[in-house]
Each structure stands twice: as C-alpha cells, then as structure tokens.
C-alpha cells in the first residue's frame, strides 16, 4: 500500500491550508451561534466531493486513490472559499468592519499568547488521540488484508455515529462558553446536563438502529466480500455497543472545550492514550484485541472527563457549588 499512499498524500497535502482555514471559519461562525451556514457549506462541499471522487476514481481516465485525494483537495478549497465569504459577510459581528485591527510588533505576543496556549493544548490532545487510532490501524494492518479492511469499515461506521452525536458537543461549546462568559454557573451546568442526557440517548438509539440493520448494513459496507463481512459481523456488536459511552465522551469534551478547560483536556487525553497504548501492547494479536484497546481509550476518556465534570473545582461545577471567579 506504500505507493498508493504516497500518491494519495501528494494530491491531498496541498489542501492542508484549506482544511485549516475551514476549521477556523467553522469555529468563528459557531462562536456567533451560526450553525446553519457551516451546515450548508458542509453539505455543498461534500456533495462536490462525492461527485468528483467517483468521476476521478472510475471515470474515463481513472486515477484511483489519487483521484480520491484530488476530489478531497478540491472540495476543501471550495469549502475554505465559502467560509471566507461567510466571514467577510459577518465582519461587522466580528468587529472587523474597518478591517483587521492594528497589531504592533511589541503587542503580537500579548494578543496571540492566549490562542497559542489554548491551541497547543488542543493540538496535543488531538495528536494523542490520532496516535492511538493510528497505532490501532497499523496493528490491524499487520494482521492481514481482511482484518485491515474490516477494521477500516468498523472505524468509519464508529466515527460516523460518533460525529453525528458530536453536533451536541458543538452546541455545548457555544452555549456553555456563553454561560461561563456571563459567570452563570447554574446556566452552564443546566445546558451541560441536558446535552449529556440527550447525547447518551442519541448514542443508544444509533447503536440500536445500526445493530437492527444487521446483515444489509454489513453487505453494503463490505461490498459483498464474504471474508471481510464475516470479520465485521463478529465485531459489530462490540464496536456499536460502546456508542452511548462515546456519545457521552463527545458531549463532555464539547462542554469542557466551551468552558476553556484546555489544559485538563490535554492531560486527560495523555492518561487515556497511555492506558490504551498499554492495552494495545498487551492485547492478543487479533482484531478483537485492537478494538478492546480502542474501547479502553474511550473508557479512560469517559472516566477522566466525568471526574472533571463532577468536580467542584472544575469549570462547570455541580449545582449548588461555589467557585471563586
């Protein structure tokens, strides 16, 4: 897979600036509680992506995986352009109607230090999470073609369900952040608790729905390959059974991000990633062992985030608690 991977990366890498610009645009609009524009941009860019991917991969001049990467790159640049247009439209709300504020060389660090500190913590947290998932994928790949294919199918299904629930985490970031900014502990706690209940229920509903789909879902995801389908079937209950816990983790993550608890999130991820790494190293050389390690990762995240959420010293203390602002 090395040569196709290189071809994919060569076509995909030029879109990295676009992906970062789109992330900033989405974050800024969410901060304004505008979630409709990011939804519209996401739907349009993914529609473009889907159409281009099929044509470039399998069209008159098939490009294979390089075509898939090219489609992704084009869609991401289109997304970045759309976000830039949306931010320009809302420049008055962002305080930029007269252009960017002047920045003196002496004041650069003071202006950007809070963002650098928060960004470094979030980057470390994300890097640790991706490191565990990459290690899991590498382990599955070493098990052979069928386990590697089954792992990717299960992981994409897992991520699809988790990111569906992540919409509640995004709401938590905006709503909890606003309440914390108003020094309204009770309001922040109320929003967080409601989102946690909704997220857990949504995760349970998604898990039940996908398990009920059973064989048709497996057939669609594996293209009818009997070996891969059998491997997916064996692990589907394990992969989907953890979705309610995943949903709670995503919601708690969003709540603490909204409250600006970046340092704790990075430290909690370090603890969880270490536990998952140990589990992956100690697991038997099977695909089930890989998924037990991934579940250990989510279990560690759930334990640390829930501890913080229930702590009187946390950024969203329990009702009735006191906190010095």
GUKOLVO-505551 format. One line per field, with one value per residue: residue number from 1; residue in one letter; chain; x, y, z negated of N, C-alpha, C in turn. Coordinates in steps of 0.1 Angstrom, whole numbers, plus 5000, padded with zeros to 4 digits. Layout:
i = (NUM,...)
aa = (A,...)
ch = (A,...)
n_u = (X,...)
n_v = (Y,...)
n_w = (Z,...)
ca_u = (X,...)
ca_v = (Y,...)
ca_w = (Z,...)
c_u = (X,...)
c_v = (Y,...)
c_w = (Z,...)
***
This chain:
i = (1,2,3,4,5,6,7,8,9,10,11,12,13,14,15,16,17,18,19,20,21,22,23,24,25,26,27,28,29,30,31,32,33,34,35,36,37,38,39,40,41,42,43,44,45,46,47,48,49,50,51,52,53,54,55,56,57,58,59,60,61,62,63,64,65,66,67,68,69,70,71,72,73,74,75,76,77,78,79,80,81,82,83,84,85,86,87,88,89,90,91,92,93,94,95,96,97,98,99,100,101,102,103,104,105,106,107,108,109,110,111,112,113,114,115,116,117,118,119,120,121,122,123,124,125,126,127,128,129,130,131,132,133,134,135,136,137,138,139,140,141,142,143,144,145,146,147,148,149,150,151,152,153,154,155,156,157,158,159,160,161,162,163,164,165,166,167,168,169,170,171,172,173,174,175,176,177,178,179,180,181,182,183,184,185,186,187,188,189,190,191,192,193,194,195,196,197,198,199,200,201,202,203,204,205,206,207,208,209,210,211,212,213,214,215,216,217,218,219,220,221,222,223,224,225,226,227,228,229,230,231,232,233,234,235,236,237,238,239,240,241,242,243,244,245,246,247,248,249,250,251,252,253,254,255,256,257,258,259,260,261,262,263,264,265,266,267,268,269,270,271,272,273,274,275,276,277,278,279,280,281,282,283,284,285,286,287,288,289,290,291,292,293,294,295,296,297,298,299,300,301,302,303,304,305,306,307,308,309,310,311,312,313,314,315,316,317,318,319,320,321,322,323,324,325)
aa = (X,X,X,X,X,X,X,X,X,X,X,X,X,X,X,X,X,X,X,X,X,X,X,X,X,X,X,X,X,X,X,X,X,X,X,X,X,X,X,X,X,X,X,X,X,X,X,X,X,X,X,X,X,X,X,X,X,X,X,X,X,X,X,X,X,X,X,X,X,X,X,X,X,X,X,X,X,X,X,X,X,X,X,X,X,X,X,X,X,X,X,X,X,X,X,X,X,X,X,X,X,X,X,X,X,X,X,X,X,X,X,X,X,X,X,X,X,X,X,X,X,X,X,X,X,X,X,X,X,X,X,X,X,X,X,X,X,X,X,X,X,X,X,X,X,X,X,X,X,X,X,X,X,X,X,X,X,X,X,X,X,X,X,X,X,X,X,X,X,X,X,X,X,X,X,X,X,X,X,X,X,X,X,X,X,X,X,X,X,X,X,X,X,X,X,X,X,X,X,X,X,X,X,X,X,X,X,X,X,X,X,X,X,X,X,X,X,X,X,X,X,X,X,X,X,X,X,X,X,X,X,X,X,X,X,X,X,X,X,X,X,X,X,X,X,X,X,X,X,X,X,X,X,X,X,X,X,X,X,X,X,X,X,X,X,X,X,X,X,X,X,X,X,X,X,X,X,X,X,X,X,X,X,X,X,X,X,X,X,X,X,X,X,X,X,X,X,X,X,X,X,X,X,X,X,X,X,X,X,X,X,X,X,X,X,X,X,X,X,X,X,X,X,X,X)
ch = (A,A,A,A,A,A,A,A,A,A,A,A,A,A,A,A,A,A,A,A,A,A,A,A,A,A,A,A,A,A,A,A,A,A,A,A,A,A,A,A,A,A,A,A,A,A,A,A,A,A,A,A,A,A,A,A,A,A,A,A,A,A,A,A,A,A,A,A,A,A,A,A,A,A,A,A,A,A,A,A,A,A,A,A,A,A,A,A,A,A,A,A,A,A,A,A,A,A,A,A,A,A,A,A,A,A,A,A,A,A,A,A,A,A,A,A,A,A,A,A,A,A,A,A,A,A,A,A,A,A,A,A,A,A,A,A,A,A,A,A,A,A,A,A,A,A,A,A,A,A,A,A,A,A,A,A,A,A,A,A,A,A,A,A,A,A,A,A,A,A,A,A,A,A,A,A,A,A,A,A,A,A,A,A,A,A,A,A,A,A,A,A,A,A,A,A,A,A,A,A,A,A,A,A,A,A,A,A,A,A,A,A,A,A,A,A,A,A,A,A,A,A,A,A,A,A,A,A,A,A,A,A,A,A,A,A,A,A,A,A,A,A,A,A,A,A,A,A,A,A,A,A,A,A,A,A,A,A,A,A,A,A,A,A,A,A,A,A,A,A,A,A,A,A,A,A,A,A,A,A,A,A,A,A,A,A,A,A,A,A,A,A,A,A,A,A,A,A,A,A,A,A,A,A,A,A,A,A,A,A,A,A,A,A,A,A,A,A,A,A,A,A,A,A,A)
n_u = (5008,5022,5030,5004,4996,5015,5009,4983,4988,5004,4986,4968,4979,4984,4960,4960,4963,4937,4920,4927,4919,4892,4885,4890,4871,4847,4848,4847,4821,4805,4810,4796,4771,4760,4751,4739,4750,4776,4766,4753,4776,4791,4774,4773,4800,4806,4789,4800,4825,4817,4807,4830,4848,4839,4840,4867,4880,4869,4863,4865,4893,4906,4919,4923,4933,4946,4929,4907,4920,4925,4899,4891,4908,4900,4874,4879,4892,4872,4854,4869,4869,4842,4838,4854,4840,4817,4826,4835,4811,4799,4816,4811,4799,4820,4836,4852,4846,4860,4883,4912,4923,4949,4982,5009,5044,5054,5032,5023,5028,5013,4988,4983,4991,4972,4957,4977,4985,4961,4956,4979,4974,4950,4959,4978,4962,4946,4965,4975,4952,4948,4972,4968,4947,4959,4980,4964,4952,4975,4983,4961,4965,4988,4979,4968,4952,4923,4916,4925,4909,4883,4887,4889,4863,4847,4857,4851,4823,4819,4830,4813,4788,4796,4804,4779,4766,4783,4774,4759,4779,4791,4771,4772,4798,4793,4771,4777,4801,4791,4775,4794,4810,4793,4795,4777,4772,4751,4735,4753,4758,4732,4727,4748,4742,4717,4725,4742,4725,4708,4728,4737,4714,4710,4732,4727,4704,4714,4731,4714,4698,4717,4725,4702,4699,4718,4725,4720,4734,4760,4765,4763,4785,4807,4809,4801,4821,4829,4847,4856,4831,4823,4842,4836,4810,4814,4825,4808,4788,4804,4818,4796,4783,4795,4788,4769,4785,4806,4792,4786,4812,4820,4802,4809,4835,4830,4816,4836,4855,4841,4841,4866,4886,4912,4938,4934,4920,4940,4958,4941,4937,4963,4966,4945,4953,4978,4969,4954,4974,4989,4970,4968,4993,4994,4973,4959,4971,4949,4920,4899,4913,4925,4903,4894,4914,4908,4884,4892,4905,4883,4870,4888,4888,4862,4861,4879,4869,4844,4850,4861,4839,4822,4835,4839,4858,4860,4855,4828,4810,4791,4756,4748,4773,4802,4823,4852,4855)
n_v = (4988,5011,5027,5036,5050,5071,5084,5093,5110,5130,5143,5151,5167,5195,5207,5212,5238,5248,5232,5239,5267,5264,5251,5272,5290,5277,5275,5302,5310,5293,5303,5326,5316,5307,5281,5272,5281,5268,5242,5243,5248,5225,5205,5212,5211,5185,5172,5181,5168,5141,5137,5144,5126,5100,5104,5110,5088,5065,5073,5082,5085,5069,5076,5063,5060,5084,5100,5101,5116,5140,5149,5153,5174,5195,5199,5208,5232,5246,5247,5262,5287,5293,5296,5318,5338,5338,5348,5373,5384,5385,5403,5427,5417,5404,5424,5435,5454,5476,5465,5444,5446,5469,5457,5459,5452,5448,5441,5417,5392,5394,5397,5373,5352,5339,5324,5308,5293,5279,5267,5250,5232,5220,5209,5191,5173,5163,5152,5131,5115,5108,5094,5071,5059,5057,5039,5017,5012,5005,4982,4965,4963,4949,4924,4914,4914,4911,4915,4942,4955,4950,4964,4991,4995,4991,5012,5035,5034,5036,5062,5077,5075,5086,5112,5121,5125,5143,5168,5177,5182,5204,5223,5224,5236,5263,5272,5266,5280,5306,5309,5305,5327,5347,5343,5325,5299,5281,5282,5272,5247,5235,5235,5218,5193,5187,5183,5161,5141,5140,5133,5108,5093,5096,5083,5056,5051,5053,5031,5010,5012,5007,4982,4968,4970,4952,4925,4937,4961,4953,4940,4962,4978,4962,4955,4930,4912,4881,4873,4896,4906,4887,4891,4917,4913,4898,4916,4937,4941,4947,4970,4988,4987,5003,5029,5046,5053,5066,5088,5102,5109,5126,5147,5156,5164,5185,5203,5209,5220,5243,5256,5264,5247,5237,5228,5207,5189,5181,5169,5148,5134,5124,5106,5088,5079,5067,5045,5032,5026,5007,4987,4980,4970,4948,4933,4904,4892,4899,4911,4917,4922,4946,4963,4961,4976,5002,5006,5007,5032,5050,5044,5053,5081,5087,5083,5101,5126,5127,5127,5152,5168,5164,5175,5199,5218,5221,5236,5238,5235,5213,5217,5241,5243,5264,5288,5306,5334)
n_w = (5000,5000,5023,5034,5011,5010,5035,5029,5007,5019,5036,5018,4998,5006,4999,4972,4960,4968,4953,4927,4928,4932,4908,4890,4899,4895,4867,4859,4869,4854,4829,4831,4829,4852,4868,4891,4915,4915,4918,4943,4959,4955,4965,4992,5000,4995,5012,5036,5033,5033,5059,5075,5066,5075,5103,5108,5098,5111,5137,5172,5174,5152,5120,5096,5062,5061,5074,5056,5036,5049,5054,5028,5021,5038,5030,5004,5007,5020,4998,4980,4994,4993,4966,4961,4976,4961,4936,4943,4949,4924,4911,4895,4872,4861,4854,4874,4893,4901,4911,4903,4869,4859,4853,4832,4834,4808,4794,4804,4792,4768,4777,4791,4774,4757,4775,4786,4764,4758,4782,4785,4764,4773,4797,4788,4774,4796,4812,4796,4795,4822,4825,4811,4825,4850,4843,4837,4862,4876,4863,4869,4897,4898,4892,4915,4947,4947,4919,4918,4936,4925,4901,4910,4921,4898,4882,4896,4896,4869,4864,4879,4865,4841,4847,4856,4831,4822,4829,4808,4790,4802,4800,4772,4769,4777,4762,4735,4733,4736,4713,4693,4698,4690,4663,4653,4636,4629,4652,4672,4662,4663,4691,4699,4685,4697,4724,4720,4713,4736,4755,4747,4749,4777,4787,4778,4793,4819,4819,4815,4838,4859,4852,4856,4883,4892,4912,4939,4937,4932,4956,4974,4966,4970,4996,5003,5000,4986,4966,4954,4946,4927,4907,4900,4891,4868,4850,4849,4829,4806,4815,4819,4795,4777,4784,4769,4747,4761,4771,4747,4740,4762,4758,4732,4738,4755,4738,4719,4736,4744,4719,4717,4707,4715,4708,4690,4706,4724,4706,4696,4719,4724,4702,4709,4734,4728,4713,4732,4750,4735,4733,4760,4765,4749,4757,4774,4806,4824,4842,4825,4802,4809,4810,4783,4771,4782,4771,4745,4746,4750,4726,4707,4714,4708,4680,4670,4679,4669,4642,4640,4647,4626,4606,4580,4583,4610,4643,4648,4623,4601,4594,4569,4560,4551,4565,4569,4588)
ca_u = (5000,5030,5029,4991,4996,5023,5001,4972,4993,5009,4975,4959,4987,4982,4947,4961,4959,4923,4914,4929,4911,4878,4883,4888,4858,4836,4848,4842,4807,4799,4811,4784,4759,4755,4754,4732,4760,4785,4758,4751,4789,4794,4766,4777,4814,4806,4782,4810,4835,4812,4806,4843,4855,4835,4844,4881,4885,4865,4858,4872,4907,4906,4931,4924,4933,4950,4916,4900,4927,4923,4885,4890,4915,4892,4863,4883,4895,4859,4849,4876,4865,4829,4839,4860,4829,4807,4832,4835,4797,4797,4827,4807,4796,4833,4844,4862,4841,4870,4895,4918,4929,4964,4989,5022,5053,5055,5019,5019,5027,5003,4975,4981,4995,4961,4954,4988,4984,4949,4958,4989,4968,4941,4967,4984,4951,4942,4977,4975,4940,4952,4983,4963,4939,4969,4986,4954,4951,4988,4982,4951,4971,4998,4972,4965,4943,4909,4914,4927,4897,4872,4889,4885,4849,4841,4861,4843,4810,4820,4832,4801,4779,4802,4803,4765,4764,4792,4766,4755,4791,4793,4762,4778,4809,4788,4761,4784,4810,4784,4771,4806,4814,4784,4797,4764,4775,4739,4731,4763,4755,4720,4730,4757,4735,4707,4732,4748,4714,4705,4739,4738,4702,4712,4742,4720,4695,4722,4737,4703,4694,4727,4725,4689,4701,4724,4731,4720,4744,4773,4766,4766,4798,4819,4808,4798,4833,4825,4857,4855,4818,4824,4850,4828,4798,4819,4829,4799,4782,4814,4820,4785,4778,4802,4784,4764,4797,4813,4784,4788,4826,4820,4794,4817,4846,4825,4813,4849,4861,4834,4844,4881,4894,4921,4949,4929,4917,4952,4963,4932,4939,4975,4963,4937,4961,4987,4962,4950,4987,4993,4960,4971,5005,4991,4962,4963,4972,4936,4912,4892,4923,4926,4891,4894,4922,4901,4873,4899,4907,4871,4867,4897,4884,4849,4863,4886,4861,4833,4855,4862,4826,4816,4844,4836,4869,4860,4849,4813,4808,4778,4746,4749,4787,4807,4835,4857,4858)
ca_v = (5000,5023,5036,5043,5060,5083,5091,5099,5121,5140,5150,5156,5176,5209,5212,5214,5252,5250,5225,5248,5278,5260,5249,5285,5296,5270,5278,5315,5310,5286,5313,5335,5307,5305,5267,5269,5283,5256,5230,5244,5246,5211,5197,5216,5207,5170,5168,5182,5158,5128,5137,5144,5113,5089,5106,5109,5074,5055,5079,5079,5084,5066,5080,5055,5067,5098,5107,5104,5127,5152,5153,5159,5187,5205,5202,5215,5246,5252,5249,5274,5299,5296,5302,5332,5347,5340,5356,5386,5389,5388,5410,5436,5410,5400,5436,5437,5462,5485,5458,5438,5456,5471,5449,5463,5441,5446,5436,5405,5380,5396,5395,5359,5342,5330,5315,5299,5283,5270,5259,5240,5221,5212,5202,5179,5164,5157,5144,5119,5107,5103,5085,5058,5054,5052,5026,5006,5008,4998,4968,4957,4961,4938,4911,4908,4922,4910,4923,4956,4960,4950,4975,5004,4995,4994,5025,5046,5034,5041,5076,5083,5076,5094,5126,5125,5129,5155,5180,5182,5188,5217,5231,5226,5246,5277,5276,5266,5291,5319,5309,5307,5341,5355,5339,5318,5285,5273,5280,5263,5233,5231,5231,5206,5181,5183,5178,5148,5131,5138,5126,5094,5087,5095,5072,5044,5050,5050,5018,5000,5013,5001,4967,4963,4969,4939,4920,4946,4971,4947,4938,4974,4983,4954,4952,4916,4903,4872,4872,4909,4907,4878,4898,4929,4907,4893,4927,4948,4944,4953,4983,4996,4987,5014,5042,5055,5059,5075,5100,5109,5115,5137,5158,5162,5171,5198,5211,5214,5230,5256,5263,5268,5238,5231,5221,5195,5180,5176,5159,5137,5126,5118,5095,5078,5074,5058,5033,5025,5020,4995,4977,4976,4962,4936,4926,4893,4897,4897,4923,4919,4928,4960,4970,4962,4988,5014,5008,5012,5046,5057,5043,5063,5094,5089,5084,5114,5138,5127,5131,5167,5174,5163,5181,5212,5227,5222,5249,5237,5228,5208,5227,5244,5246,5277,5289,5320,5339)
ca_w = (5000,4999,5035,5034,5000,5015,5045,5022,4999,5028,5041,5007,4990,5009,4993,4958,4957,4969,4942,4915,4929,4930,4894,4883,4903,4888,4853,4858,4870,4842,4818,4833,4828,4866,4872,4904,4926,4916,4923,4958,4966,4954,4974,5006,5002,4995,5025,5047,5031,5038,5074,5081,5063,5084,5116,5109,5094,5120,5149,5185,5171,5138,5112,5084,5049,5063,5078,5044,5029,5057,5051,5014,5021,5045,5021,4992,5011,5022,4985,4974,5000,4988,4952,4962,4980,4949,4925,4948,4948,4909,4905,4885,4860,4856,4851,4884,4904,4906,4914,4892,4860,4860,4843,4831,4831,4794,4789,4810,4783,4758,4784,4796,4765,4752,4786,4788,4753,4760,4794,4782,4756,4781,4807,4781,4772,4808,4816,4788,4799,4835,4824,4806,4836,4860,4838,4838,4876,4880,4857,4877,4910,4897,4891,4928,4956,4942,4906,4920,4943,4915,4891,4916,4922,4885,4877,4903,4891,4855,4864,4885,4854,4831,4852,4856,4818,4819,4831,4795,4784,4808,4793,4759,4769,4779,4752,4723,4734,4734,4699,4685,4700,4682,4649,4649,4633,4630,4666,4678,4657,4669,4705,4699,4681,4707,4735,4717,4714,4750,4762,4743,4756,4791,4789,4777,4804,4831,4818,4817,4852,4867,4850,4862,4897,4893,4925,4950,4934,4934,4970,4981,4962,4974,5010,5005,4997,4976,4955,4946,4940,4915,4897,4895,4883,4855,4841,4850,4816,4798,4819,4817,4781,4770,4789,4759,4739,4770,4772,4735,4741,4771,4752,4721,4744,4760,4726,4713,4745,4743,4707,4718,4699,4725,4702,4684,4717,4729,4696,4696,4731,4722,4694,4716,4745,4722,4709,4745,4756,4728,4737,4773,4765,4741,4763,4783,4820,4831,4844,4813,4792,4813,4806,4769,4768,4786,4761,4733,4748,4747,4712,4700,4716,4701,4666,4666,4682,4659,4629,4640,4648,4613,4596,4576,4588,4624,4649,4647,4611,4598,4589,4555,4556,4551,4572,4569,4601)
c_u = (5008,5029,5015,4990,5003,5015,4989,4977,4998,4998,4967,4966,4985,4969,4948,4958,4944,4916,4915,4920,4896,4875,4881,4875,4846,4836,4843,4827,4799,4799,4800,4771,4752,4760,4748,4742,4770,4779,4757,4765,4793,4787,4770,4791,4814,4799,4792,4821,4830,4812,4820,4850,4852,4841,4859,4887,4882,4861,4866,4887,4909,4920,4933,4924,4938,4938,4908,4906,4924,4908,4884,4897,4907,4880,4867,4886,4882,4852,4855,4871,4851,4829,4845,4849,4820,4813,4833,4821,4794,4808,4823,4805,4810,4842,4854,4857,4851,4883,4901,4924,4944,4971,5004,5032,5054,5043,5015,5018,5016,4989,4972,4985,4984,4957,4964,4987,4973,4951,4968,4983,4959,4948,4973,4973,4947,4953,4977,4963,4943,4963,4978,4955,4948,4976,4976,4952,4964,4988,4973,4957,4981,4992,4968,4954,4929,4907,4916,4915,4885,4874,4885,4870,4843,4845,4853,4829,4809,4821,4820,4790,4783,4801,4789,4762,4772,4785,4762,4767,4794,4784,4767,4789,4803,4780,4768,4794,4803,4780,4783,4811,4805,4785,4784,4767,4762,4734,4740,4760,4743,4721,4738,4750,4724,4714,4738,4737,4710,4715,4739,4726,4704,4722,4736,4711,4702,4727,4725,4698,4704,4727,4713,4691,4709,4730,4731,4731,4758,4775,4770,4780,4809,4819,4806,4809,4830,4834,4856,4842,4817,4831,4843,4816,4802,4821,4819,4792,4791,4816,4809,4780,4784,4797,4778,4775,4804,4805,4786,4802,4826,4813,4803,4829,4842,4822,4826,4856,4854,4837,4859,4890,4904,4932,4945,4926,4929,4958,4955,4935,4953,4974,4956,4945,4972,4981,4958,4963,4991,4983,4963,4983,5003,4980,4967,4963,4960,4929,4904,4901,4925,4915,4889,4902,4915,4890,4880,4902,4895,4867,4875,4892,4871,4852,4869,4877,4849,4837,4856,4849,4819,4824,4840,4846,4869,4854,4834,4809,4794,4769,4748,4763,4791,4820,4840,4861,4870)
c_v = (5013,5033,5043,5053,5073,5091,5099,5112,5133,5149,5157,5167,5191,5215,5214,5228,5254,5243,5233,5260,5275,5257,5262,5291,5290,5274,5292,5317,5303,5295,5323,5328,5306,5291,5263,5271,5272,5244,5231,5242,5232,5202,5200,5210,5191,5165,5170,5171,5144,5127,5136,5131,5102,5091,5105,5095,5064,5060,5075,5077,5082,5069,5072,5064,5081,5106,5111,5115,5140,5158,5159,5172,5198,5209,5210,5230,5253,5256,5261,5287,5303,5302,5316,5342,5349,5349,5371,5393,5393,5396,5420,5429,5406,5412,5440,5446,5472,5478,5452,5449,5457,5463,5454,5451,5438,5439,5423,5393,5382,5393,5380,5348,5333,5320,5304,5288,5274,5261,5247,5228,5213,5204,5189,5169,5156,5148,5131,5109,5100,5092,5071,5052,5049,5040,5014,5002,5001,4984,4959,4954,4950,4924,4905,4917,4922,4918,4938,4962,4961,4962,4988,5005,4999,5008,5036,5046,5040,5057,5083,5085,5086,5109,5130,5131,5142,5168,5186,5188,5202,5227,5235,5237,5260,5281,5276,5277,5304,5320,5312,5322,5351,5352,5332,5303,5276,5271,5271,5249,5227,5226,5219,5193,5177,5177,5164,5138,5129,5130,5112,5086,5085,5084,5058,5041,5046,5036,5008,5000,5005,4986,4961,4961,4957,4936,4930,4957,4965,4945,4950,4979,4975,4950,4937,4907,4894,4872,4885,4910,4899,4885,4910,4924,4903,4904,4938,4951,4951,4967,4993,4997,4998,5028,5051,5061,5069,5088,5108,5116,5127,5149,5165,5169,5185,5208,5217,5223,5243,5263,5267,5259,5230,5223,5208,5185,5174,5165,5147,5128,5118,5105,5084,5071,5064,5045,5025,5019,5007,4984,4971,4967,4949,4927,4914,4898,4893,4911,4927,4926,4943,4968,4971,4974,5001,5017,5012,5027,5054,5056,5052,5077,5097,5091,5097,5126,5138,5131,5147,5174,5174,5170,5195,5222,5228,5234,5249,5229,5223,5219,5229,5246,5260,5277,5304,5324,5348)
c_w = (5000,5011,5036,5023,5004,5025,5039,5014,5008,5034,5030,4999,4993,5003,4978,4954,4957,4957,4929,4916,4927,4915,4886,4887,4896,4873,4850,4859,4859,4830,4819,4832,4842,4870,4886,4915,4927,4922,4938,4965,4966,4964,4989,5009,5003,5007,5036,5046,5036,5053,5080,5078,5072,5098,5118,5106,5105,5134,5161,5183,5156,5131,5100,5072,5051,5067,5066,5036,5036,5054,5037,5014,5027,5036,5009,4996,5014,5008,4979,4981,4995,4974,4952,4966,4968,4938,4930,4947,4933,4903,4894,4872,4853,4853,4861,4896,4910,4909,4902,4882,4861,4849,4843,4829,4816,4788,4794,4800,4773,4765,4787,4786,4760,4763,4788,4777,4755,4771,4792,4774,4764,4791,4800,4779,4785,4813,4809,4792,4813,4834,4820,4818,4847,4856,4840,4853,4881,4875,4866,4891,4909,4896,4904,4935,4950,4929,4909,4927,4933,4905,4897,4917,4908,4879,4883,4898,4876,4855,4870,4873,4844,4835,4854,4842,4815,4822,4818,4788,4790,4802,4779,4759,4769,4767,4738,4722,4731,4719,4690,4686,4692,4667,4644,4647,4635,4644,4674,4674,4663,4683,4706,4696,4691,4719,4733,4718,4728,4758,4760,4750,4771,4795,4788,4789,4817,4831,4821,4831,4861,4865,4856,4877,4901,4907,4937,4949,4937,4949,4978,4978,4967,4988,5013,5003,4985,4964,4947,4939,4927,4904,4891,4886,4869,4845,4841,4836,4806,4802,4817,4803,4773,4774,4778,4750,4748,4770,4759,4735,4750,4765,4741,4727,4749,4749,4721,4723,4745,4730,4707,4710,4707,4719,4696,4695,4723,4719,4696,4708,4730,4713,4701,4727,4740,4719,4722,4751,4748,4732,4751,4774,4758,4748,4772,4797,4828,4833,4832,4803,4796,4808,4791,4765,4771,4776,4747,4734,4744,4732,4703,4702,4708,4686,4662,4668,4672,4645,4629,4640,4634,4602,4593,4580,4603,4630,4649,4635,4609,4592,4574,4551,4557,4558,4572,4583,4601)
***
